[in-house]
Amino acid sequence: MTRRVLIIEDNRDLAELLSLHLKDLGCEVGVARDGRVGWAQAQESHYDAIILDLMLPGMPGLELCRRLRAQERYTPILMLTAKSSEADRVVGLEVGADDYITKPFSMPELLARVKAIFRRAEKLSKPARAPSSPIAVGDLVIDVVKHTVAVAGKPVDLTAKEFELLAHFARNPGRVYTRSQLLDQVWGHGHVGYEHTVNSHINRLRSKIEREPTKPRYVLTVWGVGYKFNDGRGP
């Protein structure tokens, strides 16, 4: 199946180079060199992945990423950044980027990351990975097929990454995950040094699904190790 990739990058030479290599992978490629134009193209057509530069004219990459993640439709995003500071990379992940790569980068590494994004998307789309019935624990109901969550019968609005994180926990109740494991299994690969990204997502998730976020009933902290989903036996 042909994959469609949108490149939003204002550097003409880099955008053309990326386009050539992605076409060699068999991808159909769209290119935008302005943030607003990229946003419009992302609305007009469906893409299997978006390669998004952080620094863009028209609309900054972070704002564009936020807008894309606010939509119901989920498209994997690989963020390109010339900034190498930890804060910039963490912000990129926390606004919803699936992965990032810092300029300058090697083309084989970027293509490997794009392929990894495609593999994860393919796995998530397989019906066999989704249970036939919702997962119900206490008053929390997770419908992986319909991609919905409710607490005490009331719908809960989660971001795509928050939902993926919660579903991963709920499929494996009682199993303890380190932050590095969650980065690898939910975000796609380990981001060494950015484990607090997991903390931030879990804090936001708890604020949405827990009656008392400081005394969670579902996503539990295993001190000194990581987190687990309550299997009925407590922390």
C-alpha positions as a Markdown table, in Angstrom:
| # | Residue | x | y | z |
|---|---|---|---|---|
| 1 | Met | 0.0 | 0.0 | 0.0 |
| 2 | Thr | 1.4 | 3.4 | -0.9 |
| 3 | Arg | 2.1 | 5.6 | 2.0 |
| 4 | Arg | 1.4 | 9.4 | 1.8 |
| 5 | Val | 3.8 | 11.7 | 3.5 |
| 6 | Leu | 3.5 | 15.5 | 3.9 |
| 7 | Ile | 6.8 | 17.4 | 4.3 |
| 8 | Ile | 6.4 | 20.8 | 5.9 |
| 9 | Glu | 9.9 | 22.4 | 5.6 |
| 10 | Asp | 10.9 | 25.9 | 4.5 |
| 11 | Asn | 14.4 | 24.9 | 3.3 |
| 12 | Arg | 13.8 | 24.1 | -0.3 |
| 13 | Asp | 16.9 | 21.9 | -0.8 |
| 14 | Leu | 16.2 | 19.8 | 2.3 |
| 15 | Ala | 12.5 | 19.4 | 1.3 |
| 16 | Glu | 13.4 | 18.3 | -2.2 |
| 17 | Leu | 16.0 | 15.8 | -0.8 |
| 18 | Leu | 13.6 | 14.4 | 1.7 |
| 19 | Ser | 11.0 | 14.1 | -1.1 |
| 20 | Leu | 13.4 | 12.2 | -3.3 |
| 21 | His | 14.3 | 9.7 | -0.7 |
| 22 | Leu | 10.7 | 9.1 | 0.5 |
| 23 | Lys | 9.7 | 8.5 | -3.1 |
| 24 | Asp | 12.4 | 5.9 | -3.4 |
| 25 | Leu | 10.6 | 4.2 | -0.5 |
| 26 | Gly | 7.5 | 4.1 | -2.6 |
| 27 | Cys | 5.8 | 7.0 | -0.8 |
| 28 | Glu | 3.5 | 9.6 | -2.3 |
| 29 | Val | 4.9 | 13.0 | -1.1 |
| 30 | Gly | 3.4 | 16.4 | -0.6 |
| 31 | Val | 5.5 | 19.4 | 0.2 |
| 32 | Ala | 4.7 | 22.7 | 1.9 |
| 33 | Arg | 7.3 | 25.4 | 2.7 |
| 34 | Asp | 5.0 | 27.5 | 5.0 |
| 35 | Gly | 3.2 | 26.6 | 8.2 |
| 36 | Arg | -0.2 | 27.9 | 7.1 |
| 37 | Val | 0.1 | 26.2 | 3.7 |
| 38 | Gly | 1.1 | 22.9 | 5.5 |
| 39 | Trp | -1.9 | 23.2 | 7.8 |
| 40 | Ala | -4.2 | 23.7 | 4.8 |
| 41 | Gln | -2.8 | 20.7 | 3.0 |
| 42 | Ala | -3.1 | 18.5 | 6.1 |
| 43 | Gln | -6.8 | 19.4 | 6.2 |
| 44 | Glu | -7.5 | 18.8 | 2.5 |
| 45 | Ser | -5.9 | 15.4 | 2.3 |
| 46 | His | -5.2 | 12.3 | 4.5 |
| 47 | Tyr | -1.5 | 11.6 | 5.1 |
| 48 | Asp | 0.1 | 8.6 | 6.8 |
| 49 | Ala | 2.8 | 10.7 | 8.3 |
| 50 | Ile | 3.9 | 14.4 | 8.5 |
| 51 | Ile | 7.5 | 15.5 | 8.7 |
| 52 | Leu | 7.3 | 18.9 | 10.4 |
| 53 | Asp | 10.0 | 21.5 | 10.8 |
| 54 | Leu | 10.0 | 23.4 | 14.1 |
| 55 | Met | 10.9 | 26.8 | 12.6 |
| 56 | Leu | 8.5 | 27.8 | 9.9 |
| 57 | Pro | 7.2 | 31.0 | 8.4 |
| 58 | Gly | 3.5 | 31.6 | 8.5 |
| 59 | Met | 2.8 | 29.3 | 11.5 |
| 60 | Pro | 5.5 | 27.8 | 13.9 |
| 61 | Gly | 5.9 | 24.1 | 13.9 |
| 62 | Leu | 4.8 | 23.8 | 17.6 |
| 63 | Glu | 1.6 | 25.6 | 16.9 |
| 64 | Leu | 0.9 | 23.5 | 13.9 |
| 65 | Cys | 1.6 | 20.3 | 15.9 |
| 66 | Arg | -0.9 | 21.5 | 18.6 |
| 67 | Arg | -3.6 | 22.1 | 16.0 |
| 68 | Leu | -3.1 | 18.7 | 14.4 |
| 69 | Arg | -3.2 | 17.0 | 17.8 |
| 70 | Ala | -6.4 | 18.8 | 18.7 |
| 71 | Gln | -8.2 | 17.0 | 15.8 |
| 72 | Glu | -9.9 | 13.7 | 16.1 |
| 73 | Arg | -8.0 | 12.3 | 13.2 |
| 74 | Tyr | -4.6 | 11.1 | 14.3 |
| 75 | Thr | -1.6 | 11.5 | 11.9 |
| 76 | Pro | 2.0 | 10.5 | 13.1 |
| 77 | Ile | 4.3 | 13.5 | 13.3 |
| 78 | Leu | 8.1 | 13.4 | 13.0 |
| 79 | Met | 9.5 | 16.8 | 14.1 |
| 80 | Leu | 12.6 | 18.3 | 12.6 |
| 81 | Thr | 14.5 | 20.8 | 14.7 |
| 82 | Ala | 17.7 | 22.7 | 14.5 |
| 83 | Lys | 17.4 | 23.3 | 18.2 |
| 84 | Ser | 19.3 | 20.8 | 20.4 |
| 85 | Ser | 18.3 | 22.0 | 23.8 |
| 86 | Glu | 16.5 | 19.5 | 26.0 |
| 87 | Ala | 13.6 | 21.9 | 26.6 |
| 88 | Asp | 12.9 | 22.2 | 22.9 |
| 89 | Arg | 12.9 | 18.5 | 22.3 |
| 90 | Val | 10.6 | 17.9 | 25.4 |
| 91 | Val | 8.2 | 20.5 | 24.3 |
| 92 | Gly | 8.0 | 18.9 | 20.9 |
| 93 | Leu | 7.1 | 15.6 | 22.4 |
| 94 | Glu | 4.6 | 17.0 | 24.9 |
| 95 | Val | 2.6 | 18.9 | 22.3 |
| 96 | Gly | 2.1 | 15.6 | 20.5 |
| 97 | Ala | 5.1 | 14.8 | 18.1 |
| 98 | Asp | 5.6 | 11.1 | 17.8 |
| 99 | Asp | 9.3 | 11.4 | 17.3 |
| 100 | Tyr | 11.9 | 14.1 | 16.6 |
| 101 | Ile | 15.3 | 14.3 | 14.9 |
| 102 | Thr | 17.8 | 17.1 | 15.3 |
| 103 | Lys | 19.5 | 18.8 | 12.4 |
| 104 | Pro | 21.9 | 18.0 | 10.9 |
| 105 | Phe | 20.8 | 14.4 | 10.6 |
| 106 | Ser | 21.7 | 11.5 | 8.3 |
| 107 | Met | 19.2 | 10.5 | 5.7 |
| 108 | Pro | 19.4 | 6.8 | 6.6 |
| 109 | Glu | 18.5 | 7.6 | 10.2 |
| 110 | Leu | 15.5 | 9.7 | 9.2 |
| 111 | Leu | 14.2 | 7.1 | 6.8 |
| 112 | Ala | 14.6 | 4.5 | 9.6 |
| 113 | Arg | 12.4 | 6.6 | 11.8 |
| 114 | Val | 9.8 | 7.1 | 9.2 |
| 115 | Lys | 9.7 | 3.3 | 8.6 |
| 116 | Ala | 9.3 | 2.8 | 12.4 |
| 117 | Ile | 6.4 | 5.2 | 12.4 |
| 118 | Phe | 4.7 | 3.2 | 9.6 |
| 119 | Arg | 5.3 | -0.1 | 11.4 |
| 120 | Arg | 3.7 | 1.3 | 14.6 |
| 121 | Ala | 0.7 | 2.7 | 12.7 |
| 122 | Glu | 0.2 | -0.6 | 11.0 |
| 123 | Lys | 0.2 | -2.5 | 14.3 |
| 124 | Leu | -2.2 | -0.1 | 15.8 |
| 125 | Ser | -4.6 | -0.5 | 12.9 |
| 126 | Lys | -4.8 | -4.2 | 13.1 |
| 127 | Pro | -8.1 | -5.4 | 14.5 |
| 128 | Ala | -6.5 | -8.3 | 16.3 |
| 129 | Arg | -4.8 | -5.8 | 18.7 |
| 130 | Ala | -8.1 | -4.3 | 19.8 |
| 131 | Pro | -10.4 | -6.3 | 22.1 |
| 132 | Ser | -13.9 | -7.1 | 20.8 |
| 133 | Ser | -15.4 | -5.5 | 23.9 |
| 134 | Pro | -14.6 | -2.4 | 26.0 |
| 135 | Ile | -12.2 | -2.7 | 29.0 |
| 136 | Ala | -14.2 | -1.8 | 32.1 |
| 137 | Val | -12.5 | -1.3 | 35.5 |
| 138 | Gly | -14.5 | 0.3 | 38.2 |
| 139 | Asp | -16.4 | 3.2 | 36.6 |
| 140 | Leu | -13.7 | 3.6 | 33.9 |
| 141 | Val | -14.6 | 2.2 | 30.5 |
| 142 | Ile | -12.1 | 2.1 | 27.6 |
| 143 | Asp | -13.4 | 1.2 | 24.1 |
| 144 | Val | -10.3 | 0.6 | 22.1 |
| 145 | Val | -12.3 | -0.1 | 18.9 |
| 146 | Lys | -14.2 | 3.2 | 19.1 |
| 147 | His | -11.3 | 5.0 | 20.6 |
| 148 | Thr | -13.4 | 6.4 | 23.5 |
| 149 | Val | -13.1 | 6.7 | 27.2 |
| 150 | Ala | -15.8 | 7.3 | 29.8 |
| 151 | Val | -15.8 | 7.7 | 33.6 |
| 152 | Ala | -19.1 | 7.1 | 35.5 |
| 153 | Gly | -20.8 | 7.2 | 32.1 |
| 154 | Lys | -19.4 | 10.6 | 31.1 |
| 155 | Pro | -17.2 | 10.9 | 28.0 |
| 156 | Val | -13.6 | 11.9 | 28.7 |
| 157 | Asp | -11.7 | 13.9 | 26.1 |
| 158 | Leu | -8.1 | 12.4 | 25.7 |
| 159 | Thr | -5.4 | 13.3 | 23.3 |
| 160 | Ala | -4.3 | 10.5 | 21.0 |
| 161 | Lys | -1.1 | 10.0 | 23.0 |
| 162 | Glu | -3.0 | 10.0 | 26.3 |
| 163 | Phe | -5.5 | 7.4 | 24.9 |
| 164 | Glu | -2.7 | 5.2 | 23.6 |
| 165 | Leu | -0.9 | 5.4 | 26.9 |
| 166 | Leu | -4.1 | 4.5 | 28.9 |
| 167 | Ala | -5.0 | 1.6 | 26.5 |
| 168 | His | -1.5 | 0.2 | 26.7 |
| 169 | Phe | -1.8 | 0.1 | 30.5 |
| 170 | Ala | -5.3 | -1.3 | 30.5 |
| 171 | Arg | -4.3 | -4.1 | 28.1 |
| 172 | Asn | -1.6 | -5.2 | 30.6 |
| 173 | Pro | -3.1 | -4.7 | 34.1 |
| 174 | Gly | -0.6 | -5.3 | 37.0 |
| 175 | Arg | 2.4 | -5.1 | 34.8 |
| 176 | Val | 5.0 | -2.6 | 35.9 |
| 177 | Tyr | 6.6 | -0.4 | 33.3 |
| 178 | Thr | 9.6 | 1.9 | 33.7 |
| 179 | Arg | 9.5 | 5.3 | 32.1 |
| 180 | Ser | 12.0 | 4.2 | 29.5 |
| 181 | Gln | 9.8 | 1.2 | 28.6 |
| 182 | Leu | 6.8 | 3.4 | 28.1 |
| 183 | Leu | 8.8 | 5.8 | 25.9 |
| 184 | Asp | 9.8 | 2.8 | 23.8 |
| 185 | Gln | 6.5 | 1.1 | 23.6 |
| 186 | Val | 4.1 | 4.0 | 23.4 |
| 187 | Trp | 6.2 | 6.8 | 21.9 |
| 188 | Gly | 8.0 | 4.3 | 19.6 |
| 189 | His | 11.6 | 4.3 | 20.9 |
| 190 | Gly | 13.5 | 5.4 | 23.9 |
| 191 | His | 14.2 | 9.1 | 24.4 |
| 192 | Val | 17.1 | 8.8 | 26.9 |
| 193 | Gly | 16.9 | 11.6 | 29.4 |
| 194 | Tyr | 13.3 | 12.6 | 28.6 |
| 195 | Glu | 11.5 | 10.2 | 31.0 |
| 196 | His | 9.7 | 13.2 | 32.6 |
| 197 | Thr | 7.7 | 13.4 | 29.4 |
| 198 | Val | 6.0 | 10.2 | 30.6 |
| 199 | Asn | 5.4 | 11.9 | 34.0 |
| 200 | Ser | 3.7 | 14.9 | 32.3 |
| 201 | His | 1.4 | 12.7 | 30.2 |
| 202 | Ile | 0.4 | 10.5 | 33.2 |
| 203 | Asn | -0.3 | 13.6 | 35.3 |
| 204 | Arg | -2.6 | 15.0 | 32.6 |
| 205 | Leu | -4.2 | 11.5 | 32.2 |
| 206 | Arg | -4.9 | 11.2 | 35.9 |
| 207 | Ser | -6.4 | 14.7 | 36.0 |
| 208 | Lys | -9.0 | 13.5 | 33.4 |
| 209 | Ile | -9.8 | 10.0 | 34.6 |
| 210 | Glu | -9.2 | 10.0 | 38.4 |
| 211 | Arg | -11.7 | 11.4 | 41.0 |
| 212 | Glu | -8.7 | 12.4 | 43.1 |
| 213 | Pro | -5.6 | 12.6 | 40.9 |
| 214 | Thr | -3.3 | 12.7 | 43.9 |
| 215 | Lys | -4.8 | 9.4 | 45.1 |
| 216 | Pro | -5.1 | 7.5 | 41.8 |
| 217 | Arg | -7.2 | 4.3 | 41.5 |
| 218 | Tyr | -6.2 | 3.3 | 37.9 |
| 219 | Val | -2.7 | 4.4 | 36.9 |
| 220 | Leu | -0.6 | 3.6 | 39.9 |
| 221 | Thr | 2.9 | 4.7 | 40.7 |
| 222 | Val | 5.4 | 2.0 | 41.7 |
| 223 | Trp | 7.9 | 4.0 | 43.6 |
| 224 | Gly | 11.5 | 3.6 | 42.4 |
| 225 | Val | 10.4 | 1.7 | 39.3 |
| 226 | Gly | 7.6 | 3.2 | 37.2 |
| 227 | Tyr | 3.9 | 2.8 | 36.7 |
| 228 | Lys | 1.2 | 0.1 | 36.4 |
| 229 | Phe | -2.5 | -0.2 | 35.8 |
| 230 | Asn | -4.5 | -1.4 | 38.8 |
| 231 | Asp | -5.2 | -5.1 | 38.6 |
| 232 | Gly | -7.3 | -5.0 | 41.8 |
| 233 | Arg | -4.5 | -5.9 | 44.1 |
| 234 | Gly | -3.4 | -2.3 | 44.8 |
| 235 | Pro | 0.0 | -0.7 | 44.4 |
